[in-house]
Amino acid sequence: MSGLVFDYVIAGGGSAGCVLAARLSEDPTVRVLLLEAGGRDTDPLISIPLGMGKIHEHRLHDWGYDTEPEPNLDNRRLEAMRGKVLGGSSSINVMAYTRGHSGDFDRWARNGVEGWAYRDVLPYFRKGETWEGGESQWRGAHGPVGTQSAKTQDPIFWSWIEAGAQAGFPKTGDYNSEQQEGFGRGQYTIRDGRRSSSARAYLRPIRDRKNLTVETKAHVLRILTEGSKATGIEFVQHGYVQQVRAEREVIVCGGAFNSPQILMLSGIGPADHLKQMGIRPVVDAPGVGGNLQDHLGIWISWRRKEPGTFHRQMRFDRMAFAMVQAYFTGTGPGTVVPGGLHAFVKTQPDLDVPDIEFMFHTVPPQTRLWVPGLRPAYQDGYAIRPTLLHPRSRGTISLRSSDPRDPIRIQYNFFTDPDDLPRLREGFRRAREVGEQKAMDPYRQMEASPGPNVRTDDEIDAFIRRTAMTAHHPAGTCRMGSDADAVLDAKMRVNGIEGLRVVDASAMPDLVGAHINACVLMMAEKAADMIKAA
């Protein structure tokens, strides 16, 4: 392949890369190359929705990243899972489909990212999905990604919604429609009983397209430049270093961790840091790798009075049959995610957008298969996870060396802004309040973690520092903007380099109040139109 010429070369076959590969190759006269460092998405655990449990447990199809010690989280290193497989994180995530509040996108536009207000992005959310409820002003019915409501039958979710109302929170029939705020049934990227990843949704239907080349196990080393123009990509595949040329554009879709790494390895980044790594700066771009954000949350869990639906399904023989059934027929318990509810809430009524999300689990952390007479069943439970949606603290991505094979340094700097910990603490208190409502009486045996003795601000803060984990929504490290430190302009073009764009979560100016995969798919759909227009 070395020396071949394409119109577009896409570095990264994740959520955004698959969308762009499909949309740009719709023109049969355009030659598109998609490079993915991971393998093909052929593992049955990827396509079976319930297979995500094993994927996460064993960190399959994952880059294997962990953060640097976080000083304000008891110096813990946090697991930072990111998909390394065709489809990227959309092939290993929990499949939650949440778009964010309309005010999130209006804030982007208000802060200098023209063309990204909610009215601008809604058509691209609609374009990308087929919603099981049909087409509406808010929802799409003809897109590649299948979206559906949660199918779990556990009645505890209806009790959670009622408990939220008892605690003073609103309900919403569709948080991806007119009203995001409130407690609502979960929505997932599942279609015909199988994970609707970007690879399955966008690439599989066009696998025979002659003008699209997809190369896996292709690790990008750097962007090739001539003067101030990006001209191609250098990558290693099967031990051989190769170079390909892009006549129109190079598009980086490595995600919030790997996109800034690729830019810096190519000499595009903070000049002082690049020199320290022995890399000649091509463009001094101080913003590359900065502005790192993620959603941080903690679990409050309760023991359940009686085992729930999923607990019974976890008996070894039942689950073995369910997984086989799911793989061959796309039906049965293996196609149902054991989560059926999300809540986006305001801890203060005068906020423009919700500041806390409650995530709900019907399974305890020690969930495992059990066998009557051989391996006893686990103590069943359930949990609520208050998560801070709009942190003010900012972290960094930096290089460890000039070797592309060395993992990056991930430093979130959680709680360096003094406002973040009190807001998450308030989210914790409000979540616990919901869990103690009368509607939960039929299920609640006792609070298992942190336990009823953790009550004061100091006790709650210590629990947060000891146990908080990210929701795997890293963003912002190559942000769009109109100020001098912005890495990208509003059309996702890298400032200072012609013919180069970054399209993924790293381009977000700040975090949306949602699981970010739906937003990344939207951004890639919008980017495809901007690229075609160019």
C-alpha positions as CSV (number, residue, x, y, z in Angstrom):
1,M,0.0,0.0,0.0
2,S,2.9,2.4,0.6
3,G,3.0,5.2,-1.9
4,L,-0.7,4.9,-2.8
5,V,-2.7,8.1,-3.2
6,F,-6.2,8.8,-1.9
7,D,-8.4,11.8,-1.8
8,Y,-9.1,11.5,1.9
9,V,-7.1,9.6,4.5
10,I,-8.8,9.0,7.8
11,A,-6.7,8.2,10.9
12,G,-8.9,6.3,13.3
13,G,-11.8,3.9,12.6
14,G,-13.8,4.7,15.7
15,S,-17.2,6.3,16.1
16,A,-16.4,9.3,13.9
17,G,-14.0,7.6,11.5
18,C,-16.6,5.1,10.4
19,V,-19.2,7.8,9.8
20,L,-16.8,9.8,7.7
21,A,-15.6,6.8,5.7
22,A,-19.1,5.9,4.8
23,R,-20.3,9.5,4.0
24,L,-17.3,10.7,2.0
25,S,-17.2,7.5,-0.1
26,E,-20.8,8.0,-1.2
27,D,-19.2,9.9,-4.2
28,P,-17.9,7.0,-6.4
29,T,-15.2,9.3,-7.8
30,V,-13.6,9.9,-4.4
31,R,-11.0,7.5,-3.0
32,V,-11.1,7.1,0.8
33,L,-8.7,5.2,3.1
34,L,-9.7,4.4,6.7
35,L,-6.9,3.3,9.0
36,E,-7.7,1.6,12.3
37,A,-5.1,0.5,14.9
38,G,-7.3,-2.3,16.3
39,G,-8.7,-5.3,14.5
40,R,-12.0,-6.1,12.9
41,D,-15.2,-6.1,15.0
42,T,-15.8,-9.8,14.6
43,D,-15.8,-10.8,18.3
44,P,-19.3,-12.1,19.2
45,L,-19.1,-10.2,22.5
46,I,-19.2,-7.0,20.6
47,S,-22.4,-7.7,18.7
48,I,-24.2,-9.2,21.6
49,P,-25.3,-6.3,23.8
50,L,-24.8,-8.2,27.1
51,G,-21.3,-9.2,26.0
52,M,-20.1,-5.8,27.1
53,G,-19.7,-7.1,30.7
54,K,-16.9,-9.5,29.6
55,I,-15.4,-6.9,27.4
56,H,-15.1,-4.5,30.3
57,E,-14.0,-7.1,32.8
58,H,-11.1,-8.3,30.7
59,R,-10.5,-4.9,28.9
60,L,-10.8,-6.5,25.5
61,H,-10.4,-4.4,22.4
62,D,-9.0,-1.6,24.6
63,W,-6.0,0.7,24.4
64,G,-5.2,-0.2,28.0
65,Y,-4.8,3.3,29.2
66,D,-4.7,4.4,32.9
67,T,-4.4,7.9,34.2
68,E,-1.5,9.4,36.0
69,P,-2.0,9.5,39.8
70,E,-4.8,11.9,40.6
71,P,-3.8,14.0,43.6
72,N,-7.3,14.9,44.6
73,L,-8.5,11.3,44.3
74,D,-6.2,9.8,46.8
75,N,-3.4,9.6,44.2
76,R,-5.3,6.8,42.5
77,R,-4.6,5.8,38.8
78,L,-8.0,5.6,37.1
79,E,-8.8,3.1,34.4
80,A,-9.3,5.0,31.1
81,M,-10.8,2.5,28.7
82,R,-11.0,3.4,25.0
83,G,-11.9,1.2,22.1
84,K,-9.2,-0.2,20.0
85,V,-11.2,-2.0,17.3
86,L,-13.2,-1.1,14.2
87,G,-16.0,1.0,15.6
88,G,-13.8,2.3,18.4
89,S,-15.6,3.0,21.7
90,S,-19.0,2.5,20.0
91,S,-18.0,-1.2,19.8
92,I,-17.3,-1.5,23.6
93,N,-19.4,1.1,25.3
94,V,-22.7,0.6,27.3
95,M,-24.6,1.7,24.2
96,A,-26.4,4.6,25.9
97,Y,-27.9,7.0,23.4
98,T,-28.2,10.4,25.0
99,R,-27.7,13.6,23.0
100,G,-27.4,16.3,25.6
101,H,-29.4,19.4,26.4
102,S,-30.2,21.9,23.7
103,G,-28.5,24.6,25.9
104,D,-25.2,22.7,25.6
105,F,-25.0,23.4,21.9
106,D,-26.3,26.9,22.2
107,R,-23.5,27.5,24.7
108,W,-21.0,26.3,22.2
109,A,-22.3,28.8,19.6
110,R,-22.5,31.6,22.2
111,N,-18.9,31.0,23.1
112,G,-17.6,31.4,19.6
113,V,-18.2,28.2,17.7
114,E,-20.4,29.4,14.9
115,G,-22.8,26.9,13.3
116,W,-23.0,24.5,16.3
117,A,-26.2,25.9,18.0
118,Y,-28.9,23.3,18.7
119,R,-30.9,24.3,15.6
120,D,-27.7,23.6,13.5
121,V,-27.0,20.1,15.0
122,L,-30.5,18.7,15.4
123,P,-30.7,17.8,11.7
124,Y,-27.6,15.7,12.0
125,F,-28.8,13.9,15.1
126,R,-31.9,13.0,13.1
127,K,-29.9,12.0,10.0
128,G,-27.9,9.5,11.8
129,E,-30.6,7.5,13.6
130,T,-33.5,5.2,13.1
131,W,-35.6,5.6,16.2
132,E,-38.0,2.8,17.0
133,G,-40.7,5.3,17.8
134,G,-40.7,6.7,14.3
135,E,-39.9,10.1,12.8
136,S,-40.7,13.4,14.5
137,Q,-39.5,16.9,14.8
138,W,-36.8,15.6,17.1
139,R,-36.2,12.1,16.0
140,G,-34.9,10.4,12.8
141,A,-36.3,7.3,11.2
142,H,-34.0,6.7,8.2
143,G,-30.4,6.7,9.6
144,P,-27.8,4.0,9.9
145,V,-27.8,3.7,13.8
146,G,-30.6,1.9,15.4
147,T,-31.9,3.5,18.6
148,Q,-34.5,2.0,21.0
149,S,-35.9,2.3,24.4
150,A,-34.7,0.0,27.2
151,K,-36.2,-3.5,27.0
152,T,-35.5,-4.6,30.6
153,Q,-38.7,-5.7,32.3
154,D,-37.5,-5.2,35.9
155,P,-40.2,-3.1,37.6
156,I,-37.7,-1.4,39.8
157,F,-37.2,1.2,37.1
158,W,-40.8,2.4,37.3
159,S,-40.3,2.7,41.0
160,W,-37.1,4.8,40.5
161,I,-39.1,7.2,38.3
162,E,-41.8,7.5,41.0
163,A,-39.1,8.0,43.6
164,G,-37.6,10.8,41.5
165,A,-41.0,12.4,41.4
166,Q,-41.4,12.0,45.2
167,A,-38.0,13.8,45.6
168,G,-39.2,16.7,43.5
169,F,-37.7,15.8,40.1
170,P,-39.6,15.9,36.8
171,K,-40.3,13.0,34.5
172,T,-39.6,13.0,30.7
173,G,-41.0,10.7,28.1
174,D,-38.0,11.2,25.8
175,Y,-34.8,12.9,27.0
176,N,-33.6,13.1,23.4
177,S,-36.6,15.1,22.4
178,E,-38.1,18.4,23.5
179,Q,-37.4,17.9,27.3
180,Q,-34.1,16.5,28.4
181,E,-34.5,17.3,32.1
182,G,-36.0,14.6,34.3
183,F,-36.2,10.9,34.9
184,G,-36.8,8.8,31.7
185,R,-36.5,5.3,30.3
186,G,-33.1,4.6,28.9
187,Q,-32.3,4.6,25.2
188,Y,-29.6,2.4,23.6
189,T,-27.9,1.9,20.2
190,I,-29.3,-1.5,19.6
191,R,-30.9,-2.7,16.4
192,D,-32.4,-6.2,15.8
193,G,-31.0,-7.4,19.0
194,R,-27.4,-6.4,18.2
195,R,-25.1,-3.5,19.1
196,S,-25.5,-0.8,16.5
197,S,-21.9,0.5,16.6
198,S,-20.6,2.9,14.0
199,A,-18.8,0.0,12.3
200,R,-21.9,-2.2,12.1
201,A,-24.2,0.7,11.2
202,Y,-22.1,2.6,8.7
203,L,-19.4,0.3,7.3
204,R,-21.0,-3.2,7.0
205,P,-23.7,-2.1,4.6
206,I,-21.0,-0.7,2.2
207,R,-18.2,-3.2,2.6
208,D,-18.1,-3.8,-1.1
209,R,-17.8,-0.2,-2.1
210,K,-14.8,-0.1,-4.5
211,N,-13.6,3.4,-3.7
212,L,-13.3,2.7,0.1
213,T,-10.3,0.9,1.6
214,V,-10.3,-0.1,5.2
215,E,-7.1,-1.2,6.8
216,T,-7.0,-2.6,10.4
217,K,-4.0,-3.2,12.6
218,A,-2.6,0.0,11.1
219,H,-1.1,2.2,13.8
220,V,-0.7,5.8,12.8
221,L,2.8,7.2,13.4
222,R,2.5,10.7,12.2
223,I,0.9,13.1,9.8
224,L,3.1,13.9,6.8
225,T,3.4,17.7,6.0
226,E,5.0,19.8,3.4
227,G,5.4,23.3,4.6
228,S,2.1,24.3,6.2
229,K,0.1,21.6,4.4
230,A,-0.9,18.1,5.5
231,T,-0.1,15.7,2.7
232,G,-0.6,12.2,4.0
233,I,-0.1,9.6,6.8
234,E,2.8,7.4,7.9
235,F,1.7,4.2,9.7
236,V,3.0,0.8,10.7
237,Q,1.1,-2.4,9.8
238,H,2.3,-5.9,10.3
239,G,5.8,-4.6,11.2
240,Y,6.2,-2.5,8.0
241,V,6.2,1.3,8.0
242,Q,4.2,2.7,5.1
243,Q,3.2,6.1,3.8
244,V,0.1,7.1,1.9
245,R,-0.8,10.5,0.3
246,A,-4.0,12.5,0.7
247,E,-4.7,14.7,-2.2
248,R,-7.6,16.6,-0.5
249,E,-7.5,16.2,3.3
250,V,-6.1,14.2,6.2
251,I,-8.8,13.7,8.9
252,V,-7.8,12.7,12.4
253,C,-10.4,10.7,14.3
254,G,-8.3,9.2,17.1
255,G,-10.5,10.4,20.0
256,A,-9.8,12.7,22.9
257,F,-6.7,10.7,23.9
258,N,-5.1,9.7,20.6
259,S,-5.9,12.7,18.4
260,P,-3.7,15.1,20.4
261,Q,-1.0,12.4,20.5
262,I,-1.0,12.1,16.7
263,L,-0.9,15.9,16.3
264,M,2.0,16.3,18.8
265,L,4.0,13.4,17.2
266,S,3.6,15.3,13.9
267,G,5.0,18.5,15.4
268,I,1.7,20.2,16.0
269,G,1.3,21.1,19.6
270,P,2.9,23.1,22.5
271,A,6.4,23.9,21.1
272,D,8.2,23.7,24.5
273,H,6.7,20.2,25.2
274,L,7.5,19.0,21.7
275,K,11.2,20.1,22.0
276,Q,11.4,18.3,25.4
277,M,10.3,15.2,23.6
278,G,12.9,15.7,20.8
279,I,10.2,16.6,18.2
280,R,10.7,19.6,15.8
281,P,7.7,21.9,16.1
282,V,5.8,22.5,12.8
283,V,3.1,24.6,14.4
284,D,3.2,25.9,17.9
285,A,-0.3,25.1,19.1
286,P,-0.5,25.4,22.9
287,G,-4.0,24.1,23.0
288,V,-3.3,20.6,21.7
289,G,-3.7,18.2,24.6
290,G,-5.2,20.8,27.0
291,N,-8.8,21.3,28.1
292,L,-9.2,17.6,29.0
293,Q,-12.6,16.9,30.7
294,D,-14.6,13.9,31.7
295,H,-17.7,13.0,33.7
296,L,-16.8,11.9,37.2
297,G,-19.3,9.9,39.3
298,I,-19.7,7.7,42.3
299,W,-22.0,4.8,43.1
300,I,-24.5,4.5,46.0
301,S,-25.6,0.9,46.3
302,W,-28.3,-0.9,48.2
303,R,-28.9,-4.6,49.0
304,R,-32.1,-5.8,47.4
305,K,-34.8,-7.6,49.5
306,E,-35.5,-10.2,46.9
307,P,-33.4,-11.2,43.8
308,G,-34.4,-9.3,40.7
309,T,-34.9,-10.4,37.1
310,F,-31.3,-10.2,36.0
311,H,-30.1,-12.1,39.1
312,R,-32.2,-15.1,38.0
313,Q,-30.8,-14.9,34.5
314,M,-27.2,-15.0,35.7
315,R,-27.6,-18.7,36.6
316,F,-24.9,-20.3,34.4
317,D,-27.1,-22.6,32.2
318,R,-29.7,-19.8,31.6
319,M,-27.0,-17.2,30.6
320,A,-25.2,-19.7,28.4
321,F,-28.4,-20.3,26.5
322,A,-29.2,-16.6,26.4
323,M,-25.8,-15.7,24.8
324,V,-26.2,-18.4,22.2
325,Q,-29.7,-17.3,21.5
326,A,-28.7,-13.7,21.2
327,Y,-25.8,-14.5,18.8
328,F,-27.8,-16.6,16.4
329,T,-31.3,-15.1,16.6
330,G,-30.9,-11.5,18.0
331,T,-33.5,-12.3,20.6
332,G,-33.7,-13.1,24.3
333,P,-32.1,-11.8,27.5
334,G,-28.7,-11.5,26.0
335,T,-29.9,-8.6,23.9
336,V,-31.2,-6.6,26.9
337,V,-28.9,-4.2,28.8
338,P,-29.4,-4.4,32.5
339,G,-30.0,-0.7,32.8
340,G,-33.2,1.0,31.9
341,L,-33.2,4.5,33.2
342,H,-31.3,7.8,33.0
343,A,-32.1,11.1,34.8
344,F,-30.7,14.5,34.0
345,V,-31.4,16.9,36.9
346,K,-30.7,20.3,38.2
347,T,-29.4,20.7,41.8
348,Q,-30.4,24.4,41.6
349,P,-33.6,25.5,39.8
350,D,-32.0,28.6,38.2
351,L,-29.4,26.6,36.2
352,D,-29.5,26.8,32.4
353,V,-28.9,23.1,31.9
354,P,-28.9,20.0,34.2
355,D,-25.7,19.7,36.2
356,I,-26.0,16.1,37.4
357,E,-26.9,12.8,35.7
358,F,-28.2,9.9,37.7
359,M,-27.3,6.5,36.1
360,F,-29.0,3.4,37.4
361,H,-27.9,-0.2,37.7
362,T,-30.0,-3.2,38.6
363,V,-26.8,-5.2,39.3
364,P,-24.3,-5.0,42.2
365,P,-20.5,-4.7,41.6
366,Q,-20.0,-8.4,42.5
367,T,-22.3,-9.7,39.8
368,R,-21.2,-13.0,38.4
369,L,-22.5,-16.3,37.1
370,W,-23.7,-18.8,39.7
371,V,-24.4,-22.5,39.6
372,P,-26.8,-24.2,42.1
373,G,-24.9,-26.5,44.4
374,L,-21.5,-25.5,43.0
375,R,-21.2,-21.7,43.2
376,P,-23.6,-19.8,45.4
377,A,-25.5,-16.9,44.0
378,Y,-24.3,-13.4,44.8
379,Q,-26.2,-11.0,47.1
380,D,-28.4,-9.0,44.7
381,G,-28.5,-5.2,44.8
382,Y,-29.0,-2.1,42.8
383,A,-27.3,1.3,42.6
384,I,-27.6,4.9,41.5
385,R,-24.6,6.9,40.2
386,P,-24.6,10.7,40.5
387,T,-22.3,12.1,37.9
388,L,-21.0,15.7,37.4
389,L,-22.0,16.8,33.9
390,H,-20.1,20.1,33.6
391,P,-16.8,20.0,35.5
392,R,-14.8,23.2,35.6
393,S,-11.5,21.4,36.3
394,R,-9.3,20.8,33.2
395,G,-6.6,18.3,32.6
396,T,-4.0,17.5,29.9
397,I,-2.8,14.9,27.5
398,S,0.9,14.9,27.0
399,L,3.5,12.6,25.4
400,R,5.7,10.2,27.3
401,S,8.3,10.2,24.5
402,S,8.6,10.7,20.8
403,D,7.9,6.9,20.3
404,P,4.3,6.5,19.0
405,R,4.1,3.1,20.8
406,D,4.6,4.7,24.2
407,P,1.2,5.4,26.0
408,I,0.3,9.0,26.5
409,R,0.2,10.7,29.9
410,I,-3.4,11.3,31.0
411,Q,-3.8,13.8,33.8
412,Y,-7.4,14.9,34.6
413,N,-6.7,17.2,37.5
414,F,-10.1,16.4,39.0
415,F,-11.3,18.8,41.7
416,T,-8.7,21.5,41.0
417,D,-11.6,23.9,40.5
418,P,-13.1,24.4,44.0
419,D,-16.6,24.3,42.7
420,D,-16.6,20.7,41.4
421,L,-16.4,18.7,44.6
422,P,-19.2,20.5,46.3
423,R,-21.4,20.1,43.3
424,L,-20.8,16.4,43.1
425,R,-21.4,16.1,46.8
426,E,-24.7,17.8,46.3
427,G,-25.5,15.3,43.5
428,F,-24.6,12.5,46.0
429,R,-27.0,13.9,48.6
430,R,-29.8,14.3,46.1
431,A,-29.3,10.7,44.7
432,R,-29.3,9.2,48.2
433,E,-32.5,11.2,48.9
434,V,-34.1,9.6,45.8
435,G,-33.0,6.1,46.9
436,E,-34.6,6.6,50.3
437,Q,-38.1,7.5,49.0
438,K,-41.2,5.5,49.8
439,A,-41.4,4.2,46.2
440,M,-38.2,2.2,46.8
441,D,-39.4,0.6,50.0
442,P,-40.4,-2.7,48.3
443,Y,-36.8,-3.2,47.1
444,R,-34.5,-1.6,49.7
445,Q,-33.0,-3.8,52.3
446,M,-30.2,-1.6,53.4
447,E,-27.6,0.8,52.0
448,A,-24.5,-1.2,51.2
449,S,-22.1,1.5,50.1
450,P,-21.0,3.9,51.4
451,G,-23.4,2.9,54.2
452,P,-25.6,4.9,56.5
453,N,-22.7,6.2,58.7
454,V,-21.3,8.3,55.9
455,R,-23.3,11.5,56.4
456,T,-21.2,14.7,57.0
457,D,-19.6,16.7,54.2
458,D,-16.1,15.4,55.1
459,E,-17.3,11.8,55.2
460,I,-18.9,12.1,51.8
461,D,-15.9,13.9,50.3
462,A,-13.6,11.2,51.6
463,F,-15.9,8.5,50.0
464,I,-15.9,10.4,46.7
465,R,-12.1,10.8,46.6
466,R,-11.7,7.1,47.5
467,T,-14.1,5.6,44.9
468,A,-15.0,8.1,42.1
469,M,-14.4,6.9,38.6
470,T,-15.0,8.5,35.2
471,A,-17.9,7.6,32.9
472,H,-15.5,7.2,30.0
473,H,-16.5,10.4,28.3
474,P,-13.1,12.2,27.6
475,A,-13.4,15.3,25.5
476,G,-12.0,18.7,24.6
477,T,-8.3,18.1,23.9
478,C,-8.3,19.6,20.4
479,R,-11.2,22.0,20.9
480,M,-13.0,24.1,18.4
481,G,-13.1,27.9,19.1
482,S,-12.5,31.4,17.8
483,D,-9.9,32.4,20.3
484,A,-6.1,32.3,20.0
485,D,-5.7,29.0,21.9
486,A,-8.3,27.1,20.0
487,V,-6.9,24.1,18.1
488,L,-9.6,24.0,15.5
489,D,-11.9,26.5,13.8
490,A,-15.7,26.0,13.7
491,K,-15.3,23.7,10.6
492,M,-12.9,21.4,12.5
493,R,-9.9,22.5,10.5
494,V,-6.6,22.6,12.4
495,N,-5.4,26.2,12.8
496,G,-2.0,26.7,11.0
497,I,-2.1,23.6,8.8
498,E,-3.9,23.4,5.5
499,G,-5.7,20.2,4.6
500,L,-6.0,18.8,8.1
501,R,-9.1,18.3,10.3
502,V,-9.9,16.6,13.6
503,V,-13.3,15.1,13.9
504,D,-14.1,13.4,17.2
505,A,-14.8,14.2,20.9
506,S,-11.5,16.0,21.2
507,A,-13.1,18.8,19.1
508,M,-15.8,19.6,21.7
509,P,-15.3,23.0,23.2
510,D,-16.6,21.6,26.5
511,L,-18.6,18.6,27.7
512,V,-22.2,18.1,26.8
513,G,-24.5,16.8,29.5
514,A,-24.8,13.4,28.1
515,H,-23.0,10.1,27.3
516,I,-21.0,11.5,24.4
517,N,-21.2,8.8,21.6
518,A,-24.5,10.2,20.1
519,C,-22.8,13.6,20.0
520,V,-19.7,12.3,18.3
521,L,-21.8,10.6,15.6
522,M,-23.6,13.9,15.0
523,M,-20.4,15.8,14.8
524,A,-19.1,13.3,12.2
525,E,-22.3,13.6,10.1
526,K,-22.0,17.4,10.2
527,A,-18.3,17.3,9.4
528,A,-18.9,15.1,6.4
529,D,-21.1,17.8,4.9
530,M,-18.6,20.5,5.6
531,I,-15.8,18.4,4.0
532,K,-17.9,17.8,0.9
533,A,-18.8,21.4,0.7
534,A,-15.1,22.3,0.7
